[in-house]
Amino acid sequence: MLPVTDLIEVALGRSAVGDLSARAPRRFEAVTRDTPVVIWNVCMHCNMHCPHCYAAAVAEPSPTDLSHEEGIDLLDQLADAGVRVVIFSGGEPLLRADVFELIAHAKRRGISPQLSTNGVLIDEDVAKRLADAGIAYVGVSIDGIESFNDAYRGLNGGFDAALRGLDNAKAAGMNTGLRMTLSKRNFDQLEAMIDVARNARVNRFYVSHLVYSGRGYQVAHEDLNREQQRAALDWLFEKAEALLDPDSDFKIVTGSNDSDGVYLLHWIRARHGEAAGARVRELLRKRGGNSAGERILNIDSRGRVHPDQFWRAAVLGDIREQSFASILSHPLRDQLRRRLEYLTGRCGSCSERELCRGSHRERALALHRDPWASDPACVMEDGEIGIARSTGLEVAL
């Protein structure tokens, strides 16, 4: 979803951010354009071994990764198709020897390149090379305080190295973000991690829900229950409101669960009234909920195209066999555009489904073996979204 801090500012009607005719629509224009943001896993190997890794990254390079020539051709195809943002990810993308050349080529073709990394390889030289190649934003994953993070992610010294990487990226002029994936194992470290993010002077603190993909499927039982999810969101919303500062660019963002936006709407209405809630509802409506397969696409290291980086079971095409332009016409993309017609269970009956659009289909597929079933990680209670339970069945009120 969009930054929680921005949505709260809109609710409060503060400055230009709260003016629906001013700065906010330009942000929505960026996320609602027809051409998708592409997340490209440029390699499958990594120097960490995180239990929740959606890509199930391995330790050694794979011979099936796209070659340099194939990567250049892919970027040309993306540019020709109108793609304007490519997020270079992995594995660990900085382990790919030609990543700087690929980033620079993307920039030359009019694509805004961004980087998703564990950050430990970003020394001063790497930071300068990234900035020179055209990277404007670096997102670094850290999943808890030092003692937890290093053991959890499988690299001694990883916490300190990641923070140094963030410092180096900022010193080179890039915007930065710190990403944390919540689970039962690090739920109690959320407060400490926002302090880590603020002390690191990042632009964005991104709190992601767990998605049951790759190795994440094996730790699905570690996902927060609804009570824990709501407690985490309540704390984040209150923290975001307390930190509102027109002179600060620090943003708190939640991701990988679009029901967060619906929960924020209810939180705003209870705290600030119907008028504030109406402003937030309008922005959530414009954002349009989950956009996998529509405004987001993923290309894995072998060139297979997926609706997003988590939904590896759905393959829209293979750029080694088809053009990217032809893959864009895959029928699943049309179904995802019309997903409200296909959703079943709680998601199909939800009164707020236009705002969330069923959230993550990957979790529905993992639990129910049905991509149109309910997202099991929805944070809303039945009564809040117009659903009643009767004799074990879900029915719309």
N, C-alpha and C positions, 0 to 999 in steps of 0.2 A: 504494500500500500504506500501512499505518499507519506512524507514525514509527519508523524504525530504532532510535532511542534507546529507545523504549518496549519494543520487542520484545527488545532486548538486556537491558534491566532485568528483563523477565519471565524470560528465560533464566537470569539470575543469581539470581532469586528475591528481588530487593531490594524492601523496603518494600511498601506497598499496591499498587504497580503490578504487582508479581509475584504478587499474590494473585488467582487467577482468580475469587474470589467478591467481590472488592472493586472497585477503580476500573476495571480493564480491561474487565469486562463492560459497564459503562455506556457506554464508548466504542464497543463493538461493537454495543450496542443502537442507537446513533445511526446506524451505517452499515448495519444490516441491517433496518431498518424497511421495511415494504412500500411506503410512498410514496417516490418518487424525489427525489433532489437534482436541481434543474433549473439548467442553465447557460443563461442567456439572453444572446445576442448582441444588445444593444440598438441597435447601429448597425454599419455595415460600413466606415466611414471611420476613418482613423487618421493620426496625425502622424508615424508611423514606417513603414518598409517592410522588415520583417524577412524574410529569405529562407525561413524555415521556417514562416511564418504559416499555420496550418491554415485560417483563414477567408479567406485571400487578400484581406486588407483593401485598400481603395483610398484615394485621397487626398481625394476629395470626397464629401459626403453623398449618399445614394441616396434617390430619391423613393419607392422601394419599401419603406423601413423602416416598421415599424408606427407608426401615429400615436399621439399621446398618449392618445386615447380608447381605441384598440385595446390599448395597453399596460396601461391601467388595467383594462380588461375581462379581459385575459389574467391579470393578477395575481389578480383576483377568482376566476377559474376555477381557478387553481392552488391558492389558499387553500381553495376549496370542495372540491377533490379531495384535500385533506390534505397538500399539499406544505408542508414546513416550512423548507426552505432554498432560496434562489435566489441564484446567483452572477451578478452583473451583469458582463458582459464585452462584447467588441467584435470587431473594430475597437478603438477607444479609447473606452470608455463615457463618460468625462468630457467628450467632445466633444458628447454629446447634451444639448441645452439643458434638457430636463425631467428629467434623470436623478435629481436630488435629490427631485423630487416622486414619481417612480416608486418610489424606494427608501423614502421615507416611507410611501407607500401600502402597500407590501409589509409594512413593519413593523406598521402599523395592523391589517393582516389576519392577524397572527400568524405571518408568515413572517420567518425570520432572513435579512436581506440581507447578502451579502458582495460584495466588489469585486475583480475581476481587471483590472489596469491596468498601463501602463508607468510610471506614477508621476510623470511629469514635470510634470503640471498640478496636483499637490497642493501648493498653497501653504498658508499658515496659514488663510486664509479658507475655501478648499475643504475642508481637513481638518476645520475646525469644522462646516461644513455637512454633511459626510458623517457625522460623529459625531452631530450633532443629528438627522439623518434616520434613523439607526438602524444604520449600518454598524458591526459589531464587529470585522471582520477585513478587512485590505487585503493582497492579494498583488501584489507588484511584480516584473516581469520585467526582469532584467539578465543579459546573456549572456556577460559577460567583463569584464576590466579595462577601464579607460577608453579606451585607444587602440584596442582591439578592438571594444568594445561600440558606440561611437558610429559607427564606419564600418559595422559589421555591421548595425546596426538602422536606420541611415540618418538619424541626427539628431545634429548636433554639440552637445555639451554635455549629451547625454541621460544619461550616467552620473552626472554630478554632480547634475543635476536630479532623477533618480530617487532618489538617496540623500537629497536634501533632502525629497522627498516622503515617504519612509519616516520621516524624523525628525519631520516635521510630523504625520503620522498617529499616531505614538507619542505625541507631545506632546498630541494631542487625545484620547488615551485608548483608541485602537484597537490591537488586536493586529495584528502585521505579519508578512509572510513575503517572502522573496526567492526568486524562481524562476529557475533556469538550465536551458536546454535544451542537452544535450550533443551535440556532433558532433565529427568529426575536426578541425574548425577551432578549437575552443576546449577540446579535451580536456586540453591542457597547462595550462589556467588554473583547473582545479578547486580545487587547493589554495589559490590566491590568492583565489578567490571565497568559500570558506568563511571566510577571514579577513575579507573585506569584510562578509559577513553577520554575523559576531560583532561586528565593530567598529560595525556599524549597530544592534546590539542588537535584531535581529529575533527573533521567537518561533520562526520556522521557516525552515530552509534547504531548499528543495525542488529536487531534481535530477531533471529530466525527460528521459526518452529521446525521441529523435526519432520522430515519427509521420508517415507518408507521406501527408499530406492537405493540400489546398490547395496553396500554394507549396512545402510540405514534400515533395510528390511530386517536384518538380524537383530537390531536393537529397538525395534518398534515398541516392544514392551517397556522401554525406558522413556517413552513419550509422557509428557505431563498429562494428568487427568484434567477434567474440565475445571474443577475447583482450583487446582494449581495454576492452570492457564489464566483464569480470571484474576487470581491474586497477583500474578506477574503483570498482567495488563493494567490492573488498577494502580499498582505501584509505578509502572512506567508512565501512565497518563498523568498521575499526580506529579511525578518528577519532571515531566515535560512542561507542565504548566508552571511549576515553580521556577524552571530555568528559562522561561521566556525572557528574551532580552533583544531589543531591536538592534543592538550593536554587535550581537554574536551570530555567527553562522553555524553554530552547533545544532545539529538536528538529531532527534531520536526517531528511528524508523522500525517498524515491525514488518516481517515478511513471511512468506510461505504459509500464510493462513488468512484468506480474505475475509473470514468472519470477524477478524479483528476490527475491520472498519465498521461493521454493524454494531459490535460491542462498544466501540468508541462513540458511535452515534447515540446509543442509549445512555452512555456515561455523560456525554455532553448535555443531553436533554435533561437528565436528572440534576445535573450540577448548575447548568446555566439557562435552562428554559427552552421553550419550543422554538423561539426565533433563532437562537444559536444552533439548535439542532437542525433547523431547516437549511441553514447555510452549509452545514457539514453534509447533510443529505445531498444537496445539489452537487457538491464537489465529488462525493463518492459516486453519484449517479454518472457524472461526466467521466470519471475514471473508468467505470465499467466493470469493476471486479476482476476476477481471474482472466488472464488473456493468453494462456498457453495455446500455442498453435495459431494464434492470431497476431498479436503485437509482440510476441516472443517466439523465437525458434532456437533450437540447439543443433549444433553440428558437432558430432563426436570426433575423436581423433582419427577414425577410419573413414570419415566423410559421410556417415549416415546422418540424416536429418530427422530430428524428433520435435514434438510439440513444445517441449522445454527440456531443461537439463536433467530433470528428474524422471521424465516419462520415457525411459529407454525401451519399454516394451512396444511402443508405437513407433514405427519407422515410416516416415513419409516418402523417403527416397534415398538414393545414394549418389553423391555428386561424382563418384567415379563412373557411374553408369548413366546418369541423367544430368541435365542442366538444372541449376538452381531455379531458374525461371519456370521450368516445367514442374518441378517439385511443389512450387507454390500453389498449384492447382489441385493438389491431392484432396479427395473428397472429405477426409477427416477434418480438414481446415474449415470446410463449409459447415460440417456438423458442429464443430466447436463454436463457430459464429452463432449458430442457432441452438446452443446447448440448453437453453431454458426449455426447449421442446422435448429434450431427451432425459433430463434429470428425473430421478425417482426417489422414493423414500422421503426422509426429512428434507433433503435439498429440493426435491420436486414440489413439496408442499409448503416450503418456507415462504412467508409473506415478504421477506426481504431478499429474495433470490436475485432480484434485478441488481442489487448492490454488490452481492458476493459472487453470484453466478456459479455457485457450487464449489468454490474454492478449489482445492487440489484434487484432480481426478486420479492422480497417482496413488493417493492414500485410499481412495475408494476401490481402486483396482487391486491394491495389495490386500485389503481386508475382505472385500466382497467378491473379488474376481469379476467385477462389473465396473467399467469406467464411468457409468452414469448413475451409480448408486450414491448413497450419502457419504460425505467426507466424515470419517469417524472422529476427526479432531475439531469439529465445529465447537466454538466456545459458547454458543448461545443455548439457553434453556428453552425447552419446548414452548412454554407459555409466552416467551418473549418474541417468538417468531411465528405465532399463530398456529401452533401444532398442539393437538391433544392426543393423549394415549388412551386407547380403549381396547381392552382384552388383548393387549400386546401388539396391536396394530397401530400404525401411524396414520392419522387422518387430518385433513385440513379443517380448521374451524370455519 
